Amino acid sequence: MIDKVVVRSFGAAKTVTGSCHLLEVGKIKILVDCGMFQGHDEKKNYEDFGFDPRQIDYLVVTHAHIDHIGRIPLLVKKGFRGKIISTHPTRNITRIMLLDAAKVMEEEYRVLYRKALRRGHPEDVRPPLYDEDDVYDAMEHFKIILDYHQTFEITDNLRLTFKNAGHILGAAWVEFDIKINGSWKKVIFSGDLGMKEKLIIKPLEFSKDGQIIFTESTYGNRKHKSLKETLVEFRQAIEESFKNGGNIVIPTFALERAQEILYVLRHMYDRGELPKCKVFLDSPLAISATKIFLQFPEYFNEATRKMVEKGKNPFIFPYVHFTTTVEESKTINAIDSGAIILAGSGMCTGGRIKHHLKHNLWRPESSVIFVGYQAKGTLGRQIIDGAKTVKIYGEEIAVKAKIYTINGFSSHADQPVLLDWIGSFENKENVYIVHGEPDVMEIFKDKIENTLKVKAHIVEKGEPIYIV
């Protein structure tokens, strides 16, 4: 007999990053995601989890974005010995994402430590959260790999099923079936949800049955442009940029966004719409992610799957160059015009994109096209918010390049889609809002209550939500 069901959120509560939700069903403790905090919340990564990792029985991973997986190696390092549950693509992508995160943290630590040493205060620099060995240890815990709609029974009274979130390759929303006082109740965790139209993967899946819903709210205050409008806007930005004679820099998330932009450029090339140029995918991580995409064509939508069946690679065409080494990356800086540079990190917080911005941001003839979400406190957010100058590697760089912001590529659902998804649950009782900025959450809460006529609550960090 289950006498207690409670949920506590220790991340993505009144913030977008750091997703981490603890579901306690009787004596079973299940963590849904264990993400890294980003932007102005980065310092929270060094705080205690808020629970004892040694007591967690299962970790359910909704998808492989770093704000949902980034602290998994730290969880293991702190004593987690349970089993990790994910889809097959999520497991494969998690490995490359975490190894990259470990590498970046180590490189940043070395730079900061040398500077602190010269100041005489090396104690000011915190060591990395984990290293590559910790990542390998963490990957050993991926024991349960599920397809969409495949149910895993944890106990006689508790089971879970993944449904397609339409967010990134392998992303899932999670349906927990819990038998309480002889009756089954469904507790839903959205993870991150995608749109109804997707360029590469299958779109968001809806369902009728769900009583308790924990939903993301990243874009709970706005409506995205349609995919058709977005593609027109992107093509126009490319054409205008080439007329100016400079380069085009596109800060690109290695996972999903890089592949989508390559996919769009491939179709522009096929239709003769892309001016002769050089397209650089300057991200070893994005290159690795692209290879993983091609391993799972069964997750593609019909159009992309047919493209693959005809022997066409959706991401490669004659103008494309994959640059893996630092030396190859540096040669791009000698190109003054006619280059489209895709590089990470997507929010411009690190990686090769910062070098490309340093070389192009001050040039009026160049362009920067933002195609992804920019969290508060990040370099990308500063630029799109209209900063006249930004600091990159300690140097003040003027922002004179033409700045484009194209939100329609977002892998996150907008307000109408979020409302449709929540509204599809015909027997919903309560909606709990996570994964959003506070002002957006307030707008979304009012919209849910006024439109769907169901009570909504914005979750505080560590607040117990009692299902029973």
N, C-alpha and C positions, 0 to 999 in steps of 0.2 A: 504494500500500500504506500503510495507516494503522499507524504504529508506536507511537503514543502517544495515550491517552485519559485525561485527568485532570480532576477536578473540584475546585475550591476555593471555599469559601463565605466571602464578605467581609461578610456581613450575615445576620441571622436565624440566627446560630450561637450557641447557648445564650442566645438572646434572641428575643422575638416579632417585633420590628420590624426594618426596614432590609434586607429581603430582597435578596440580591445573590449570585448563584452563577455562577462562571466555568467553562464547559465548554470544554476544549481538545481538539480532535480533529485530530491531526496539526498542521498549521500554521493551521488555522481556529480562531478564538477567538469563542465565543458566550457572551454574558452572558444569564442568565435573571433578569429583573427588576433594577431599580435603585431600591430603595426608600429612604424617609427613616426615620431612627431617631426614635422618639418616647418620651415619658416620661422616665425617668431616663437614657436613652441618647442624648438629643438632642445632646449635645456631640460625639458621634461623627460627626455630619453634616459637621463642619469638618475631620475627619481625611482623609488621603489615601485613595483608594479601595483601595489595596493592589495595584493593577495600573495599567498605562498605558492610559487611555481611547483613545488614538490607535491602539492595536493591536487593538481590538475590531472584528470584522467584522460581527457581528449582535447585536442586542439583542432577545430574545424577551420579550414582556410577557404575563404570565399573566392579569392583571386590573388594574383601575384604582383599587385602594385605594392611598392615599398611601404606605403602608409598602412598597409594591411598585413605585411609579412616581415617588416624590417627589424623587429626585435625578437624574432623566433630564436636565433642563435643565442641571444642573451637569456631568453627564457630557459633554454636547455642548460646554459652555463650556470644558471641560478638553481638548477635542480629538477627541472621538468623531465619526467621519465615516462610520460604517457604516449599515446599514439596520435599521429597527425593524420587527418582525413582531408582529402582534396580530390579534384579531378586530375586526370593524367596530364593535360597540358599545364595545369597550375603547378604540379610538382616539378615538371621539367623547367618551366620558366622561373620558378622560385629559386632553383639552384643557381642559375646564371645571375639573377637579380641580386641575391645575397652575396655571392662571390664578388660581384662588382661593388656592392656597398662596403664590404670589408676592405677592398683594395682602396677605395676612395677615402675611407676613414683613416687608413694607415698613412696614405700619402699626405693628407691634410695635417695629421698629427705630427709627422716629421717636419713639415714646413713650420708649423706653429711652435714646435718644441725648439727648433734652431733659433727662431726669433726670440723666444722667451729666455733661452740660454744666454743670448747676447745681452738681454736686459738684466740678467742676473736673477731671474725668477722662473726657473723651469717648473716649479711646483704649480704655477698658474695654469698649466695645460693639462687637460684631462686626457687620459689614454683612450684609444678607441673602445667602443662598446664591446667589440669582439673581433676576432681575426678569421682568416680563411679556415683554419683547423676547426674553429667553433662552428662554421657553416657546414663543413663536412659531417661533424657530429650531429648537427640538427637534422640534416637530410636523412640520417639513419632512422629517424622517427616517423617518416612518411610510410606508414604501414597499411593504410586503408585507402585505396584508390577507387573512386566511384565514377560511373558515367551519369549523365543526366537521367533522372527518373529511376535510378537504381537505389533501392532502400537498404540502409544498414541498420540492423537491430542491435542496439546497445544493451537493452534489457527487455524483458517481456512487456514492460510498461513505457519503453522509450525507444524511439527510432527516428532516423533522419533521412531526408531525401534531398538531393540537389535538383534545382530547376535552373533553366538557362536565364542568366541575368542580362545577356546581350550587351555586356559592358566591354570586356576584352576576351581574348581567346581563353576558353576554359572557365570563365567567371560563372559563379553560381549564386543564386539566392537559396537560402536554407529553410527547409520546412521540418520542424521538429514535431513529431506526434507524441503526445504525452498522455498516458491514461491516468486520469485523476478521478478518484471516487467512482470508478467503474465506467467513466465516460472519457472518450478521446478528445483532446483539445490540441489545436495546431498553433504553435508559436513560430512566427516567421521572422527571419533576419534577412534584410534586403541585400546585405553587402553593398556593393555599388551597382546601380541599375543603368542600363543603356537605353537607347532610343528604339522606336519601332522600325526605323529604317537604318540599315547598317551596310557599309560598303563591302566588307569582307566576310564577317561572321554572321551567323543567324541572329535575328533580332530578339528582343526581350520577350520572355514567355509570361503569360498571365495565368491566373488560377482563380477558382471560385471559392475555395474552402480555406479559411484562415481566420482565427479569432483574435489573436494577439499579434500585432505587427510592429516590428522595429524597422523604421525606414530611414534611409539616408535623405539628406535635404540639401545637397551641395548647390543645386540650381533651383531650389524651391521658391524662388522669387521671380523667375523669368521664363520666357519662352524662347527657345532657340529658333533660328531661321531654319527653314526646311533644308533637307539635304540638297535638293535641286538648287535653291538659292545660294547655298554655301558653296557649291561647286562653281557656280557662275562667279561669285565674289572672289573665290580663290584664283580662278583663271584670269579674271580682270587684274587682280593684284600682281600676278606673274607678268602679264603683258605690260602693264604700266611700269613695273620695275625695270624690265629690260629696256624700255624706251629711255629711261633715265641713264642707262649706261653703266650702272654699277653692279654689285653682287646682291644676291638675295640670301639672307640668313634666316633660317627657320628653326627656332628652338624646338626640339622634338623629343617627346617622350620615347624611349627606346622600344617600349612595348605598346603595340597597337597603332599609336599615332604615326610612328616612322613608317610602318607598313602601309597605313592608309594614304599617306602623302605619296609614297612611291607608287601605289596603286593608281592614284589619280593622275600623277605625272605620266605613268605608263599609258593610260587611256588618252591623255592629251597628245602624247607622241603618236599613238596609233591613228588618231584623227587628224594629224598634221597641225595641231594647235600649239604645240610647244616649240618656241624658237630654238634654233640650234644652240646648244649650251653644254655645260658639264654639270652633272648632278652628282654631288658627293654625299654619300652616307658615311659621315665621319664619326662613327660610333661603334666600337667593337661590340658593345652590348646589344645595340640595335641589329647589327649584322647577325649575331648569335640568335637573337629573338626571331629574326626573319627566317632563319633555317628551321627553327622549331615550328613556326607557322606552317611550313611546307610539310611537316610530319603529320599534320592533323587536318587533312582536307575535309574530313567528315564533319568538322565544326564550321565549315564555310557555308555561306548562303548559296542558293542555287546557281546564281550567275557566276560567282567566283569558282565554284566547284566545276562547272562546265568548262570554264577557261582552263583549269588545271587538267581536266580530262582530255582536252584538245592538245595538250603538250605545251601550253603557254605558261610561262612563269609570270604571275601577277605583279611581281616586284622588280623585275630586271628588264631593261631595254638598252639599246646601244649607247645612250648618253650617260648611263649610270656607272659610277666608280665607287667601289667599297674601299675605304681607307682604314686599315687596321692598325698600322704602326704610327708612332708619334712622328717619325720622319715624314711619312706620307701626309700626315695631317698638316705639318708645318709648310709643306710645299704649296698648299692651298692659299696661304697668305700672300704668295707672290702674284696671285691672279687678281687683277683690278676690276674685271667685268666679265659678265657671261657665265657666272657660277651660281648654282643653287646649292647652298650648304645646309644639310640637315645634320644637326649635332645635338647632343645632350649636355647637361641635363635640361629637361623640359621647362623647368622654372628658372633656369640660368643660375642655379645655386652652386654649380661646380661643373667639372668636365670640360670638354673641348669647346663647348659653345662660348665660354667666357673669352677664350682667345679669339674666336671669330668675331665676337662683338667688339672686342678691343680694337680689331683691325678694320671694322666696317661701320661701327655705330656713329662715328664722328663724320662720316662721308655723306653729304647730301644726296649724292647720286645712288647710294645703296639703299636697300630696304630691309626691314625686319618684319617677318610675318609670324605673328603669334597664333598658334592653332590649338592651344590647350590652356587649361586653367592655371592661373598664377596666384598662389596663396599669398596672403598678407605677409610682409616681411621679406619677400624674395626679391632678387634683382629684377626678374621679369615683371613683377607687380610694380616696382618703381618706374620702370620704363613705360608700361601701358598707362600708369597714372599720370604721366606727363612730366616726369623729372627732366630738367634741362641738362643736368650732368649726373653721372653715376660713377661710383668708385669700383674699378676692376683691378684686382691685384695691386691695390694701394695707389693706383693712378686715377686721377679725375678724367673721365672721358665725356666729351660733349655728346649729347643726343641730337644729332642732326639728320640722321637717316630717316626715311619715310617709314612710319610705324603703322602696320595693319594689325587689327585684332579680329580674327574670324572665329567666333564661338560655335558656329554650327557643326564643327568637327567633333565637338565634345563627346566623349564616350559616356558622359553622365546624362541621365534623363533630365529633361526640363520639367517645369512645374506641371504642364498639362499631362505629360506622360506619367509622372509620379502620381498625380491624382487619379488617372485612369487605372494605374496598377493597384493602388490602394483600394479604389472603388470597385475593382473586380472581385474582391473578397466579399461575398454576399452576406456572410455571417460574422463580420468583424465586430469586435467589442471595444477594443481600445487601440489607439495608435500612439507609438512612442517615437519621438523624433531625435535622431542622432546625426552625426557626420555633417555638420553645417556651421556656418558662422552665425553668431547669436541674432543679428538683425534679420538675417534670411530666415532663420528658424521661426521667429515671431510672425513674420509674414506668412510663412507656410502653415503654421499652426492655425492661424485665423482662417486661411483658405480651406484647410481640411474640415474644420468645424462648420464653416458656413456653407461649403459646397457639398460635403459628404454626410453632414449631420452625424458625426461620430466624435467622441471626445478624443482630443489629442494632447499630448504632454511632452514638453521639452525636457530631456533627461539631463540631470546634473551628474557630474563625475562622482562615482561611488554610491550614488543614490540607489537604495534597494527598491526594485519594482516587484511587488509580490503578485505572482500569478495565482498562487494558492496561499 
